[in-house]
Structure formats: C-alpha cells, structure tokens
C-alpha cells in the first residue's frame, strides 16, 4: 500500500466546476484552473472549506464511461464478443482477478503502462481515488477547528459530508477486497502505514459509525438550508441524511451477508444482528422518503428515464428515484457514451462497436406477468402459465422494457436497409440474420439489451447521438429490496417488519412489483425466509438488471462459484409463425425446440470471492495480509 499512499499524499488541488458539471460549485470556487491554496486559506471560512470538500465528489468512481467499451457487469448477466479480451468482464470470466491491477478498461485502476498511469484526474477510478479521498477527508476533519466565523449549520454540513465520504470510500473498497485497515487519522507522510487489516465486520463497524455521524449532521434536502439556498435547484447530488442512512443500511446488510459473515469468522449464513441493524437503518431512510417526498419511485411509464435520456440536452437520467450517482463529471465525454451505445446491437444494423449481449440464462429471470418464475425455459409450467412454444407471451413488463427478443422491430427506416425485413426486425432465431452476420459479432445469446438505449438505436434512425447513460450506485427501488432482505433475515420471516415501521419484507418487494405491473410474491414463497429469498434474489436480478449489482450480490450470497450461476448461455429455437405475423405481433409468436445452450462455464474457485491486493501492498508489513488463495 506504500506506493499507493505516496501517490495520494500530494498538495490538494481545487478545481472550478469540479463536481457537478453544472453550476452548483462555481459559486464556491472563484479561481480559474487548478490552484494550490495555502492551508490557512483553504480552511479559514465555509466558502473555502466547502471548495475543499467539493473535490471528494470528483473522487466518486465512474463505471459507465471510463473507456471506449465499458464493462461493469461481472456476474452471469452479459456475454462479450468472442475474441475480445480487454473488457474487464472477460478477465472475470477467466478468473483473472489480477487484471484489476493492470487492465485499463476496468473501473478499478487506471492503466499503469503509459499516459493513463494512475492520477486522480483519470476518469475517476475506484482504488486510487478512494485512498486519496480518505487522506483528504482526515485532513479536513483535523482542520475543522480552524474554521472561523461559520454557523452551526455550516459546520454540520462540512463535517457530515466528510464523515459520509470516509465511510463510503472504505465501503466501496471493502465490497471487492474485504476487511481493510480503517484510516481515521492523518497518517505520517515520512513513514509507511502499519495498520493491520481488520475483519470485514470490524471494518464495517467503523464505516457504520461514520455513516451514523453523517446522518445526524446532514439535512434531508439542501434546498431547505440557508447554505443550500445559495445554490437552489443545484443541490440534488449533495450528500444528505437519506444517503447516509441508506448506505448505513447497505453497509450493515453486506456485513451480515453470508460471505462477509464467513470472512469475519462466523458461519456461511446471514448474521441476524447485522441484518436487524440494517433493517432499522433502511426503515429510517424510507420513513423520511415517504413522509417528505425527497425521493420517490418513478411511474412505470417513465421507467426508461431512470437509465438513459435521448435528445434532452444531456439530461442526467434517474428522475427522483436516483439517490446516489456514479461520477457525473464524465457525463459529457461524448466519445465514450457514443461508443458504448454501439456495443448493444449486432453488425447487422450497427456496423461498429465491441458487442455485448444479455445471456439467455439471465433473461430467464424475467418471469411471468403474474409474478411467478420460469422454472425451466424448455418446459411448460401450468402453475406460472409459461409455455416454451410461446416464450415471449405474458412476461414481466420489465422484460419488454429491457430486452429485445426475436421479431421486435429494430429499424424504422426500411429503405436504409433495402426493405430487408431480416435486418429491420430482430432475427434472433437459430440461423437468423442477427445470429449469423459478421461473426464473431453476431448476437450469440439470442437477445439484445435495450435498458440503456432506444429500441431503434442503429446506423439509420438517428438514435446514436445525444444519449445520456448514467448509472445510479443506489436508487430507491434498491433500498426497498435491501430493506426486504435485511428484514426477512434479521427479524425472521417475510412477514416481519423493522422496529417502528409497518412495511413488511414481502410488502417491500411487492411495492416494486406493483410499480412494474407484476403480480405479488406468491404464497408458496412465503412459508420461510429461505423460500422467500429465492424470489427476492430473482427480483433483484430483474429490477436491477445490468446496473452493476449482480457480481457483488452473487459473491455476498456465496453463489458465484455455484451452478447454475457459473453458466453463460444462449438460446436456440426455430420459428413456426409466419414472418409477417411475427413482425406484427412478436409477443405471441410461436416457436419450437426452444432450449438454452451453454456458451461458457466460468471455472471460479473459492479465492474468487475477493480481489487480490497487489504484491507491493502485502509485502510492506506482516499485518497487511493477502486474501486467501492469492500469492
């Protein structure tokens, strides 16, 4: 870790317009360009101190535009074009977790091989920015007493942001590397650190204290504070009480999950005490949300605006549901956004990009509109109503929002494709044009993703440009689902509720399903928490699909190395319905021989539940231990 700490122990730089990419911090920062500010100036008043704090927002990592072809889904959810080895998702498939230390296409660390070598302005990577941010935070907390003439509100806002970010950066690192030294003081510059690694739960306890401090100090809405009125309408992503409580709950739920409980010396099961604490924290956050309207679930008619906007002057998606975003300063990096949307369509209609497609096994998590799961995609199920001869009929409405399946129109401008119906409409059956054109870029899985792009994103209809694709690290739907998980495992049953809150675990899941027009959790899944968890895991897979959550979920549930979660599959089938009828009504198209086939099976072992630390880090001193299985 010595190398990393030396790189981040540098004079602090303050940048104009640093965080928002809009106008909110310009009123705090007057200096044009980077300027080294003496310490006595930096901390002398609220205006300057807040300018110092603003840089922490710029340390938030960026997942969706860190390179030309961005991979952030590392579970069994996506398959990248065969033969393309540089997406970090490919490295995960191969079990090459060392790639985080050298692969520039991941969002963990900049490529160290040349001009992209690590520095804190390199598209907001997780590892270096987190340690840099932690160092900066501890400096800020030490210097809070130097603040002169500030109001109590101003001091609380500064301290609340600092405590939140210290907990948040540690939490983000812990998800991938496990327990860490908790850095809560300014470390000496002239000597290497000697702090031992803590267990996951011990580190999470320190994170929890910082989130609790932040929640006690921060407002629900900055617009309603005296300070916030100076930047009225531009405070949406400033750290607030709901963020602190929601992340407190997430941190405690993760600490109580089977992987983290095992890492901390417990059983490979949920820790009920941590889950109870998580449930209560989520309940506090949700009660504030429901009583104030600070955040709210979007109507399903607006669902796609949670994930992307098109021709809205680069409007950031998310509506009032997004609670915490990835770094927004890269939002207008046009080349990265433009390349990303090209990756979601085959060469048959989009002749550029490195192709990535939803796996068929993941698409099968999208169950039926009545709320029932699909037990076996190749077999009829009278209970759910699923019929493999009509596999697109009566599916969860989110399936139609997120997924392009066989027969769906993908090109409006028929003349641009010479009126070729096989190009104008998704030809995803076995032997279809989308499956055979331009190997190895063909749609090998049999599905296309449209959660982050318009249905008509192609070379002809004008939907490539003016897209704004921004991920939410946390949105309100996720909070309800985490509350459900924490409550069921902490308080004992799907019908349980947190202390002082009348929403049960199953009610929280149904709240998300109701928004989408999906049937409630069936009674057969409510007899025990174990049965309920099977549906809750599926609900998280569907609602949060392709948003970067799945890899961490599979790991914390200790499912990453277990079949069927090791498979990435495609689907094969033959058309029965005539071509014209399919294009007129693809949902009701009849097929035969519908079956999933394995494209790859990931050969992951127990060591793959955690990333390795660099050898430089673990060779510094004995108490900084490497993760098991890595050397």
N, C-alpha and C positions, 0 to 999 in steps of 0.2 A: 504493500500500500504506500510505501515511502515515495515512489515515483509519482503516484497519483496526487498525493498530498503536496508534494513540491510544486507540481504543475498548477495547483489551485491556490497556493499561497502566493498571491500576486497583489499588487495595488488594485483597489477596487475602481472600476470604471463605471461612470454614469452616462447613459445614452439618452438622447432626446427621442421621445416617442417610442420608448423601449418595449412596453408590454403590449399595449392594446392594438397596435397597427392602426389605431384610430386617433382620437384626440385626448383621451382621458388623462394621460400623464403629461401632456405637453404643458399644462398649467403648473405642474410641479417643477419641470425641468426647463431651464432657460438657455443653458449653454449649447451652442451648436456643435455637433460632433462629440466624440469622446473627450473627456477632460478629467485629468487626475485632480481630485479635490482633497485638500488637506483635511485631516481627521477633525480638527476643531470646527471647520466649516461644515463638514458632512453631517455632524450630529447636533449642530447648535440650535436648530429650530425644526418645527414639524415639517415645513416645506422641504427642507434639505434632507431630513431623515426619511421622509416618505419617498423622496427620489432614490435614496439608498435602497429602500425596501423594494421599490419597483423592479429592480433587476432580478429579484427572485422569481417573478412571474416569467421572465425571459429564460429562466433555468428549467421551466417545465419542459419535459421532453416532447418531441414531435414524432408521431408514428406514421402519419399518412402522407407526408411529403418530404421525407428525409432523403430521398433519392429518386431516380427516374422511375423505377419499378419497385413499388413499396410493398413489403410483406410484413404483416403484423399478426396474421392468424397462424398459429403454430400447433393447433390441435389436429383433429381428423377432418377439419371442415373444408379445406381447399387443396387443390392439386395444381402445381405449377407445371408449365410446359416442359415436356421431356427434353433432357439435354442441357437445360439452363440451370447452372449450378450455383449462381451467385445470390439468388434470393435467400435470405436467412431461413425462410421456411424450408427450403431444400436441405440446408445444413441440419436443421432439427430432424427432418425425416431420416437423415443418415446417422443420427446420433452424434453429430459433430458439434458438441456444445462449446468446444474451444473456439468456434467461429465467432463468438461474441467478442473475442479479444482482437480479431483482425479483420472481420468482414464488414466493410463499409456500408453494405446495403441493409444491415440491421439497424435498429434504432437504439442500440445499447452503447456503442462506442464508435467514434469516427475511425475511418481507415487510417492507420498509422504509417502507411507506406510512402506518403508524399505530401502534397499540398493539403490533403484532407486530414493531416495529423491532428491530434487532439487539441482543441482550443475551445473556449466556451462560446464562441460565436458560430460553431459548425453545426448548424441545423438542430440544435437542442437535443443532444444525445443524453441518455439516462445516466450513465456511470459518472462521467466527469462532472457534469452539471450538478448532480446530486451532492457530491462531496464538496464541490465549490460552494454550492448554496449553503450547506451545513456550516462550513467555515465562516461564511459571510454572516449567517444568522447569529452565530455565537458572538461574533464581533459586535453585531448590533445590540444584542442583549446586554453585553458588558457595558456598552456605551449609552444605554438608556438614561442613566443618571446625568449624563452631560446635556440632555435636552433642556433647554431653558425657555421659560415663558409659555409652555404648552398647557393646554387644558387637559382635564382628566380624560375627556373623550379622545383627544388626540393621542395621549399616552396609551390608552387602552387599544386603540386601533393599531398602533405600531407594534405593541407587544403581542397582540392577538395574531397578527399576520406572521410575526417571527416564530411564535410557538407553533402555529399551524404548519408552516413550511418545514420546520425542523422535524416534526413528526412525519410529515408527508414524504419528504425525501428519504428518510430512513425506511418508511413503509414500502415505498416503491422499490427500493433495493432489496429489502427482505423477501419480497414475493419471489424473487429469482435466485437469490444466493443464500437465503436462510438467515439465522441469527447473526448479528453483527456487533461490533463494539458500538455503544451508543455515545456519540460525540456530543457532549452537552457543555463543553468548555472550550475556550480558545487553546489549541494545542501549541506548544512552543515551536517556533519556526526552525530553530537550530538543532533539533533532535528528532529522531523518528518516534512515531507513536508506540506505546507499549500496552495499549488497552486490549484485554483479551476479548475474543468472540464470546458473546452471550448465547444462550439458547434462544430459539425463536420466541418462545413465550416471554422470557425475561426481557428481550428487546421490545416486544410488543407492549409490555407493561410500561416501559419508558415512553414509547410512542403514545400510548393512551393518556398518560399524564399531560403530555404536550397538547394533544387534541382537547382534553378537558379544560386546560388553561385557556386555550384559544376560544372555545365555546363560551366560556364565562366572560370573555372580554369583548367579543365581536358582536355587531348588530345583525339582525336578520336582513336588513336592507340598508345599504349605504346611502341610498337616496333620501332616507329619512333622518340622516345625521346632519349636524351642522357642517362637518367637513365634506360629506358627500354631496351637499347641495352645490358646492363649487364645481363639481363635475356631473351635475344632474343628468341622468339618462345614459351616462357612460360608465356606470359602476357595476354592470351586470356580472363581470367575472372577478370582481374583487372578493377576497376571502371573507366569508360571513359565517354566522352561527350555524346555519343549516349544513354548510360544507363540513364544518368541524365536527358536528355531531354525526353526520352520515359517515365520515371517514373514521371516526371513533368506532362506530359500529362495525364497519368493514374490517378494520384492524383487529378487533376483538373476535369477529367471526372467523377470520383467517387463522388467528391464534388458536381457536377452538376446533379447527378442521382436522381431519384425521392425519394428514401429512405433517402438519405443524405440531400436533399433539405428540405424534411419534418422535419427531425430531427433538422435542423437548424432554424426552424420557418417559412419556406416557404411552398408553395403548394406541393402536392404529384405529381409533374411533373418535367420535366427537367428544370434546370436553364440555360437559354441560354448564359448568360455571362460567367459562368464557362466553358460551353461547347465550346464556341468560343476560350477561352484561351487554353483549352485542344487541340483543333484542331490545333491551331497555333504552340503549342509545339510539337505535333506529326509531323506536317509538317516540322519543322526544323530538327527533327531527321531523317525523311525519305529522305529529300533532301540530308543530309550528307551521308546517306547509299547509295543512288542511285548515288551520284557523286564520292564516294570513293571506293565502294565495300567492306566496312568494314564488313557488314553483307549482306546476300542475301538469297532469298528463295531457298530452295533445289529443285532440279528436282524431279518430282513425282516418277521417277524410284528409287530414294533414300529415299523416304518418310519414310519408316520404320526406317531408321537410325537416324531419328530425335528423336526416342523414346527408342530404345534399340539396343545394338550390341551383337553379339554372336560370340564367339571364335575369338575375336580381341584383345586379351590381355587386357581385361577390358577397352577397349577404351570407353571414355565417348561419348554417343550419342549426337546429336544436330547439327552436321556439322557447317556451317556458319550461320545457321538460329537462333540458340540459343543465346540469348542476356544475360540473367541472370539466372544462375542455382540455384537449391537448394544446400545445403551444400554438398560439394564433399568429405569431409574427411571421410565420412561413406561409400563411394562408394565401398570399398573393404571389407566391412563387409559381408563375404560370406554367413553366416547363414541366414541373413535377406533377401538378394537377393534370395537365394535358396528357402526359404520358400514362398516368395511372388509368384514366378512363379508357384508353386504347386497349388495356390489358384484358378487359372484361368481355370482349367479343372476338369470335374467330376470324381468321383472314378472309373467310367467305364474304364478310361485309365490312371488315375493318383491317386494312392491309398494313398494319403496323402494330407494335406493342409486343410485349412478352406475355404470353397468355396464362391466365389463371381462372379455374372453374370450380364451382361448388362440387364437392364429392356427392355421389348418389346416396351413400350411407347417411351423410349429414342431412340431405334433403328429406330423407325418410323420417327425420324427427318432426317435420311438419306433419302433424296428424290430420284428423278429420275435423270438419266444422263443428261437430257435436262434442268436441273436446277429447275424444278417445284417440289413443295412439295407434300407429300401424305396427302390428306385431311382426309381420313378415311381408315384405313388399311383393313377394311372389305368390302369396296365398290369400284367398278370400277370407274375410272375417265378418261374420254376420253381426257380431256384437258392435263393432265400430261402423260397419257399413262399407268398409274398404273392399274394393274389387280390383284385382290386378289387370282385368281386361279394360277397365276404365280408371287408370291410376290418377288422373287429374281431377276427377269429379268430387265435389263436396269436400274439398280440402280446407284446412285452416286458412282464413283470408290473408294471413301474413305470407303464406306460400305464394299467392298470386301477386303480392306486393314485391316480394324479394327475388323470385325465381322465374326465369324464362324456361319453359318446357316445350316439348315438341308441338309445332303448329302455331305458336304465338307469333304474331306479326312483329318483325324487327326492322323493316324498311318501309317507309311511306312512299318514297319516290320510286315508283315502279319502273319508270323509263330509265332511271340511272342504272338499274340492274338488268336492262333489256327485257323487262317484264318476266324475268325468270322467277317463278314462284318459289323455287327451292332456295333462292337467296333472299327473297322478300319475306318469307316465313321460315321460322326456325325448323330446319330439317335435322332433327336430333335422334331419329330412329336409327337402328343399326344399318349402316351403309348410307345414311343420309348425307347430304352435301356438307352440312356443318361438321359432320363426323369424319369426312374423308378428304376435304380440301386442305392443301398446304400442310401436310404432315411435317413436323410433329406439333403444329399449332392447332390442330383440329380439336373440337370440343369433346375430348375423350371421355368425360364423365357423363355426358348426355344432358347437362344443364348449364345455364348461364346465370350470372348474378346481375340483378338489376336493383339491388338495395341502394347502391351508391351512384347509379347512373340512370338516365332515362331509358325506357324501353327501346326508343329509336336512336340510341347512340350508335352511329355507324359513320361511314365515309360520305354519306349522301344527304342526310336530313338536317344537318346543322346543329346537332346536339353535343358536339365535341367541346366547343368553346364555352366560356362563361360559366363553367361548372365550379361550384364551391363544395368541396368534400372535406368535412372536418369531423373528427371523431370526438365523442364525449367519453372522457375517462369514467364519468359517472352521470347517469341520468335517473330521473325519478322512478321509472319502471324498475330499474336495477335495485333501487333502495327497497321498494316493496318486496321484491323477490328475495333479497338478502334478509329482510325482516322475517319473511316466512320461514326461511331456512334456519335462522338463528332461534326463532321462537319454537319451532317444532322440536329442534334438537336440544334446546335449553330448558324449555318448560314441559316437554314430554310428549306432545301429541299435535296432530294437525289442527285440532280444535282449540289449542292453547292460545293465550294472548299474553303480551307483555304486561308488567305491572302498571296499572293506571291507564291502560289503553284497551279499547274494546274491539280492536280488529284482530281476528284470529289468523293463524298462519294460512289456513286454506282460504279465508276471505281475501287475504292479500294477493294470493295467486289468482283468485277469481276476478279481482279488480283489474288485473292486467288482461285477462282473457275477455272480460266484458268489453273493455275498450276495443278489442280487435274483433268482437262479434263471434267469439269462440265459446263453446259450451263449457260449463263449470267442471271442476275436477270431479270425476265420477266417484260414487260412494265406494266402489271396490278398492280405491286407493286411500281410503281414509281410516282403515282399520288399525293402522300402526304408522309410526313415523317412518319406518323402513319402506313401507309401501308408498307412502306419500312422497318420499324423497325420489322415487323413480320418476314420478310425474313432475316434481319440482325441477329435477335435473333436465328433463326434456323441455320444460317451459323456459328455463334459462337458455337452453340451446337455441330455441326458436326466437324468443323475444330479443335476445342479444346477439343473434347470428352475425358473424363476420365482423364484430365490433372489437375484437381483440381480447375477449374474456375467456374463451374456451380453453386455451392452453393452461392458464392458471387454475381454472376450475377443475380440469381433469387431474392436474397434479395434486391440488389440495385434497381432492376426494380419493387419492391413491388409485386412480383408474387409468392413468396414462399408459401403463405397461400391460393392461388387461384387454383381452379380446372382448367385444368387437372394436374397442376404441383404438386399436393399433392398425385397423384397416383404413385404406382409402380406396373407394370403389367407384366404378362406373356402372351405368345401366344399359342393358341391351333389350330391344324389343322390335317387333315388326308391326307395321301399320295394317289395320283392317279397313277402317273407314276411308272412303274415297278422299282424294287430296282436297278437292274443293270444299267438301263438307268439314274436313278437319280445320281448314283455314277460317271457315265461317264460325265454327264453334269448337275450338281446341279443347276446352274443358271436358267435353263429352265424347271425345274421340275414343274409338275402340282400338285396342292393340291386342297382340298375342305374344306369348313367350317372354313375358316381362320378368326379368331377373337381374340381380346385381352380380357383378364380377369384380374380383379383387384386382386393382391396378398395382398397388404395393401394400406390403405389410411392414410397418416400422418395427425394427428389431431393437427395442429400447429396454434398458435394464434398470435396476433399482437406482443406480447412480444418476440416471437421467431425470430424477425428480428435482435436482438442484443444479444450477450452473456451477462450473468450477471457478475458483479465484485464480488470478494469474499466478504463475510460479514466483514472480518477483514479490508479490504480496505475501504469500505464505512462507517464503524463505527469510523474511525480515526478522521474525522473532517467534519463539516456540508457541506462545499463547494464541497466535493467529493461525488457526487450524484450517486445513483444506477440507472441502466437502468430501464425504465418503465416496470411494471409487475413482477419484481423480488424483493423479500424481504428476 
